[in-house]
Amino acid sequence: MTEFVSLSGPLPHVPDDVTLVQFILDATHPSRPLRHPDSPWLIEDATGRTVSFEEIRTRVWGLANALSLKWDIREDEVVCIFSPNHVDYPVALWATHRLGAIVTAANPAFGADELAYQLTTAKAVAIIAHPAFLSAALGAAKLVGIPPSRVIPLDASAGPAPSNVAPNVDELIKFGLANKANFQERRLNPGEAKTKLAFLSFSSGTTGKPKAVEIPHFSPIANIIQKAAHYKFNEPYTTWENMRFRPGDVATAVLPMFHIYGLIVNIHFLLFAGQTLVVTPKFEFTKYLDSIVKYRITHLLVVPPMVLLLCKHPAVKKYDLSHVRFVLCGAAPLSAQLVSQLVKVIPNAYIGQGYGMTETATTVALFPLSQKIGTPGSAGQLVPGVRARVVKEDGSLAAAGEQGELVVTGPSMAMRYSNNEQGTKETFVDGWVRTGDEVIIDKNGDLFIVDRLKEIMKVRGFQVAPAELEGHLLTHPDIADTCVVGIPDEYSGEVPLAFVSLQPHAARRVASDSKEADVLKANIAKFVTDHKVYYKRLAGGVVFLDAIPKNPSGKLLRRVLRDQAKKLVAAKSSQQKSKL
């Protein structure tokens, strides 16, 4: 049997009797670097306000007490955080965990319907929402029966909130701190952290609408320790100047905190590493460059669209980025060509990729200490504690250098999809996770993502399920059938393109008027834009077909249409070049 394991050494002890908040705010661990007492935990990018460990710990307790006093939030209930990045985002999630409750983090770009789906699936009982997105939060709350009095504004930045909503987080913290404790936080029983839920994080898995992934407290704790072991925290493997992670380093926190990459790697791992996080609510490239210089940021966690801008945006030449020492790219594969360009832009940094997914909570592979620049095209090497198999089409196990589906296990794996037996059976198999990614692991231990076996697209690092867009498009009165595929895009990685067959009445309109086709395509694209989050828009366009190809059992021949889409992209590229 061919099984791949980490080359970075064994996994240290992972405590299984603490919650994530207890591990981050209360506990010690041999892998944890000693943070300098004057080093802030967070910096608010826009204002420069610093937030210390003591302030965070106090605010967490105050908010937890208020949630208990006001609404009796208790163990195993679910609180939704609906916000862009904010210095009180970690406070909100850790306060929820102090109560033994579960966090489900939602994309603030969601409309009311999309948020309502997540609230219903997660069975949320309250929403902590940024005031700029309060309207959507209230609309979703109404749809699912959560009273406005359980919708909690994160701050007062948008002015006075409607009178029927809850006090904001600042007001609640003051209220909680002014009253006696109304809850008793408990230490988990040995082994309980492996089953007690911390997060219901949403992932599209392999098909269909997003699924609620059950992530217990043990999983992110284990993953933090796995990464710390991979990078030899607290071990004298080199000089201080050459260490990848040093207490006092400063990192960006611009990756969305609702996304598993931002949630576990950016927040929890980097704070465990003794770093200060500069919290930025929204990625705006030139402001991002300003912050890197202003705060002397040493560590960048990025996704491929950000790398593309660093390599190609003309503004970059105006900035001195020589102090940046570490760049990690994740969420989607990064081409070797972009890596070579990035090395020229940030010459003094260790640069490489990582790989993980919500179902593995989160990191499975990272570029190793032995590489200053990660192997071109590689997603890194397995972190300690991970075991991997590469399964070929015939079910046999691939050897080094052979291609197949990546299947992994380890201490950070999620448990299942909540209330989705079929999806769970397809992805979680006897403690192993089927990733749906076709890979090669070479003789050196480098992991290369070859292709995506599953249907999910990765747009700007976000998962987009074709079936969700197809279900929406089929409600359009002019559409008879549809199939959505991803096409390559330099900035977004890939973007959705919709193949559409029209209803007879619409087909007759298009046939009788040459301009009608363009009008209808624009109308169909707008139909998606008006109802879906921005990264699900049909940026790849709409293509009309007489019929959507299917096999005899009626299954969409998606691969056939992917091939057709590639030809269309190639033809369009050829036409553009001929005009030059």
JOHU-V34872 format. One record per backbone hydrogen bond with DSSP energy under -0.5 kcal/mol. CO is the residue of the C=O (numbers start at 1). NH is the residue of the N-H. E is the energy in kcal/mol with one decimal. If there is no record, write none. Layout:
# JOHU-V34872
[[CO/NH/E] [CO/NH/E]]
This chain:
# JOHU-V34872
[[1/3/-0.7] [4/388/-2.7] [10/12/-0.5] [13/15/-0.5] [16/193/-2.3] [17/188/-0.9] [19/23/-2.3] [20/24/-2.2] [21/25/-3.0] [22/26/-1.8] [22/27/-2.0] [29/32/-2.0] [31/33/-0.5] [33/35/-0.7] [36/39/-2.0] [38/40/-0.6] [41/277/-2.6] [42/51/-2.7] [43/45/-0.7] [43/279/-2.8] [44/48/-3.3] [49/44/-3.0] [51/41/-2.0] [51/42/-1.9] [52/56/-2.3] [53/57/-2.7] [54/58/-2.1] [55/59/-2.7] [56/60/-2.7] [57/61/-1.9] [58/62/-2.5] [59/63/-2.6] [60/64/-2.4] [61/65/-2.6] [62/66/-2.0] [63/67/-2.7] [64/68/-1.9] [65/69/-2.8] [66/70/-3.1] [67/71/-1.5] [67/73/-1.7] [68/72/-1.3] [74/77/-1.8] [77/102/-3.4] [78/125/-3.0] [78/126/-0.8] [79/104/-2.2] [80/82/-0.6] [80/128/-3.2] [81/83/-0.6] [81/106/-2.7] [82/130/-2.2] [86/89/-2.1] [86/90/-0.5] [88/92/-2.5] [89/93/-2.2] [90/94/-2.7] [91/95/-2.4] [92/96/-1.6] [93/97/-1.9] [94/98/-2.1] [95/99/-1.0] [96/99/-0.6] [96/101/-1.9] [97/100/-1.6] [100/76/-2.4] [102/79/-2.9] [103/200/-2.2] [104/81/-1.8] [106/83/-0.7] [107/110/-2.0] [111/115/-2.5] [112/116/-2.5] [113/117/-1.9] [114/118/-1.5] [115/119/-2.8] [116/120/-2.6] [117/121/-2.5] [118/122/-2.6] [119/123/-1.1] [119/124/-1.9] [123/78/-0.6] [126/80/-2.6] [127/129/-0.7] [127/152/-3.6] [128/82/-3.1] [129/154/-2.4] [130/133/-2.1] [131/134/-1.3] [133/137/-1.9] [134/138/-2.9] [135/139/-2.4] [136/140/-2.6] [137/141/-2.7] [138/142/-2.2] [139/143/-1.6] [140/144/-1.6] [141/145/-1.1] [141/146/-2.3] [145/147/-0.6] [147/150/-2.3] [148/151/-2.0] [148/166/-0.8] [150/127/-2.4] [150/152/-0.7] [151/153/-0.6] [151/166/-1.9] [152/129/-2.4] [153/169/-1.9] [156/159/-1.9] [162/165/-1.5] [166/153/-0.5] [168/172/-2.6] [169/173/-2.7] [170/174/-2.1] [171/175/-2.1] [172/176/-3.1] [173/177/-2.6] [174/178/-1.4] [176/179/-0.9] [183/185/-0.5] [189/192/-2.5] [191/194/-1.3] [192/195/-1.9] [192/196/-2.2] [193/218/-2.5] [196/217/-2.2] [198/103/-2.5] [199/201/-0.5] [199/215/-2.4] [201/213/-3.2] [203/211/-4.4] [206/455/-0.9] [211/203/-2.5] [211/213/-0.7] [212/214/-0.5] [212/418/-3.4] [213/201/-1.7] [213/215/-0.8] [214/216/-0.6] [214/415/-2.8] [214/416/-0.6] [215/198/-2.8] [215/199/-2.1] [216/219/-1.0] [216/220/-0.8] [217/221/-1.5] [218/222/-2.9] [219/223/-2.4] [220/224/-2.2] [221/225/-2.0] [222/226/-2.6] [223/227/-2.1] [224/228/-2.3] [225/229/-2.4] [226/230/-2.3] [226/384/-0.5] [227/231/-1.9] [228/233/-2.5] [229/232/-1.2] [232/235/-1.8] [235/237/-2.1] [239/242/-0.7] [239/243/-0.6] [240/243/-1.0] [246/249/-2.3] [249/276/-2.3] [250/298/-2.3] [250/299/-2.2] [251/278/-2.7] [253/280/-1.9] [256/259/-1.1] [256/262/-0.6] [259/263/-3.1] [260/264/-2.3] [260/265/-0.7] [261/265/-0.9] [261/266/-1.9] [262/267/-1.9] [263/268/-1.1] [264/269/-2.3] [265/270/-1.4] [267/271/-1.7] [268/272/-2.1] [269/273/-1.8] [270/275/-2.3] [271/274/-1.5] [274/248/-2.1] [276/251/-3.0] [276/278/-0.5] [277/43/-2.5] [277/279/-0.8] [278/253/-2.3] [278/280/-0.6] [279/45/-2.1] [281/85/-0.7] [282/284/-0.8] [284/288/-2.5] [285/289/-2.3] [286/290/-2.2] [287/291/-2.3] [288/292/-2.1] [289/293/-1.8] [290/294/-3.1] [291/295/-2.6] [292/297/-2.0] [293/296/-0.8] [298/325/-2.3] [298/326/-1.8] [299/252/-1.8] [299/301/-0.5] [300/302/-0.6] [300/328/-2.5] [302/330/-2.1] [303/306/-1.4] [303/307/-1.6] [304/308/-2.6] [305/309/-1.7] [306/310/-2.3] [307/311/-1.9] [308/312/-1.9] [309/313/-2.7] [313/316/-1.4] [314/317/-0.9] [315/318/-1.9] [316/319/-2.0] [319/321/-0.8] [321/324/-1.6] [325/350/-2.4] [326/300/-2.8] [327/352/-2.0] [328/302/-2.9] [329/354/-2.1] [335/339/-1.8] [336/340/-2.1] [337/341/-1.7] [338/342/-2.6] [339/343/-2.0] [340/344/-0.8] [341/344/-0.6] [341/345/-1.2] [342/346/-2.8] [346/349/-1.2] [349/351/-0.5] [350/327/-3.0] [351/374/-3.4] [352/329/-2.2] [353/367/-1.4] [355/364/-3.4] [355/365/-2.0] [357/360/-1.2] [357/361/-0.7] [358/361/-1.1] [359/414/-2.4] [362/357/-1.3] [364/383/-2.2] [365/355/-2.5] [366/381/-2.7] [368/371/-1.4] [370/372/-0.5] [372/351/-1.9] [375/378/-2.7] [380/447/-2.8] [381/366/-2.4] [382/7/-0.5] [383/386/-1.9] [386/6/-0.7] [387/409/-2.3] [388/4/-3.2] [389/391/-0.6] [389/407/-2.8] [390/392/-0.6] [390/398/-3.9] [391/405/-2.9] [392/395/-2.3] [396/392/-3.1] [399/402/-2.3] [402/441/-0.6] [404/439/-3.4] [405/391/-2.8] [406/435/-2.2] [407/389/-2.8] [408/433/-3.3] [409/387/-2.5] [410/413/-1.2] [416/214/-2.9] [416/418/-0.5] [417/420/-1.3] [420/424/-2.2] [421/425/-2.3] [422/426/-1.7] [423/427/-1.6] [424/428/-2.7] [427/429/-0.8] [427/434/-2.8] [428/430/-0.6] [429/432/-2.0] [432/429/-2.9] [432/434/-0.5] [433/408/-2.1] [433/435/-0.7] [436/453/-2.1] [436/454/-1.8] [437/406/-2.7] [437/439/-0.5] [438/450/-3.1] [438/451/-1.8] [439/404/-1.9] [440/442/-0.6] [440/448/-2.9] [441/401/-2.3] [442/445/-2.0] [445/382/-0.5] [446/442/-2.3] [446/448/-0.5] [447/379/-3.6] [448/440/-2.0] [448/450/-0.7] [451/438/-3.5] [451/453/-0.7] [457/459/-0.6] [457/464/-2.3] [458/460/-0.6] [459/462/-2.4] [462/459/-2.8] [464/457/-2.6] [464/466/-0.6] [465/468/-0.8] [465/469/-1.4] [466/470/-3.0] [467/471/-2.5] [468/472/-1.7] [469/473/-2.9] [470/474/-2.0] [472/475/-1.7] [473/476/-2.0] [476/479/-1.6] [478/503/-2.4] [481/501/-2.7] [483/499/-2.9] [485/497/-2.8] [487/495/-2.1] [489/493/-2.0] [492/460/-2.9] [492/494/-1.4] [493/489/-1.6] [495/487/-2.4] [496/540/-2.7] [497/485/-2.4] [497/499/-0.6] [498/543/-2.8] [499/483/-2.2] [500/545/-2.9] [501/480/-2.8] [501/481/-1.8] [503/506/-0.5] [503/507/-2.7] [504/508/-2.1] [505/509/-1.5] [506/510/-2.3] [507/511/-2.2] [508/512/-1.8] [509/513/-1.1] [513/516/-1.0] [513/517/-0.6] [515/519/-1.8] [516/520/-2.8] [517/521/-2.4] [518/522/-2.1] [519/523/-2.0] [520/524/-2.5] [521/525/-2.4] [522/526/-2.2] [523/527/-1.8] [524/528/-1.2] [525/529/-2.4] [526/530/-2.8] [528/531/-1.3] [528/532/-2.0] [533/536/-2.3] [534/537/-1.4] [537/496/-0.6] [537/539/-2.4] [538/541/-1.5] [541/498/-2.3] [543/500/-3.0] [547/549/-0.6] [549/557/-2.3] [551/554/-2.5] [555/551/-2.4] [556/558/-1.7] [557/561/-1.6] [558/562/-2.4] [559/563/-2.2] [560/564/-1.9] [561/565/-2.6] [562/566/-2.3] [563/567/-1.7] [564/568/-2.1] [565/569/-2.6] [566/570/-2.5] [567/571/-2.7] [568/572/-2.4] [569/573/-2.4] [570/574/-2.2] [571/575/-2.2] [572/576/-2.1] [573/577/-2.0] [574/578/-2.0] [575/579/-1.0] [576/580/-0.6] [577/580/-0.9]]
